[in-house]
C-alpha cells in the first residue's frame, strides 16, 4: 500500500484525533508507512483555529518521533510538516524548518495577499474577485514557492477550486510551467483526495494536471489531507486509478528528505 503523507492532528486547531489514535487507525487500515504532516505555525496570523503556535512545534516533533520509536516494526512513521509559502515570513519559516529532522516538507499556498482563500469563513470573497486573474496569481505563487527549492512535495496544487469556483481561462500553460519547475527542483507533487470531501467534488489537482505530470515524468505522491482518523487513506482507490489512467507506474516515498520511487500497488 502506498503511504499517506498528509495526515493532520488536533494540534493544528481544526482537526480531531490524538496522534496515537491516528497511528492505530492507519495500522487498522493496513498502512505500513504514513507521514504525519501538521501545519507549521503560519506566522502571518496567530489564529489558533488554523495552526499550532510556534512554542508548540517542539512538542509536535517530539510526539511524532516518540510514536515513530514506539511503533517501530508495526508501521513506519515519517516526520512531516506542511509549511505555507508566504514571502514576507520566509526567513523565520526557514529557521523553523532547519531546526528539526523532517523526512519531508509539504509546500502549500493558502494565502494570497491577505486573503486565506481556502478558509470557509472567508468564502464570500470569491464573489468579489476576477476569478481568472486570481487563479493565475495563485499559479504564479506556486511557481515562486517551488523555485525556492525548500519543499519536497507541492501540496494540493489547485486548491483554489476548493469551493467549486472555476476559472474560465486556459490553465494548461500555467500547469506545464509549474510541473517543469517541480521536476527541475527535484521535488514531486501531491494528489490530494480531500477535494472529494469539499464542494468542488474533485481531487487536487484536476486530471489534466496529472496526465501532463505523467507525460513530463514529474514524480507524484498521494495524501488524504485527513483531519480525523477515519479519513486517513480515504479515496486512495480513486487516486491510484487516476495515476494508472494517466500512465504513472510509481509514486514517491520519503525518508530524511530523500525521495525514492516505488511501484504502484495492484489495487
Secondary structure, DSSP 8 states (H G I E B T S, - for coil): ---EEEE--GGGSS----HHHHHHHHHHTT-SEEEEEEE---SS---TTTS--GGGHHHHHHHHHHHHHHTTTT-EEEEEEEEE--GGGHHHHHHHHHHS--SEEEEE--EETTEETT-GGGGGGGGGS-HHHHHHHHHHHHHHHHHTT--SEE-STTGGGTTS----S--HHHHHHHHHHHHHTT-EEEEEGGGGGSTT-S-BS-HHHHHHHHHHT--EEEE--BSSGGGTTTTHHHHHHHHHHHT--EEEEEETTEEEEEE----
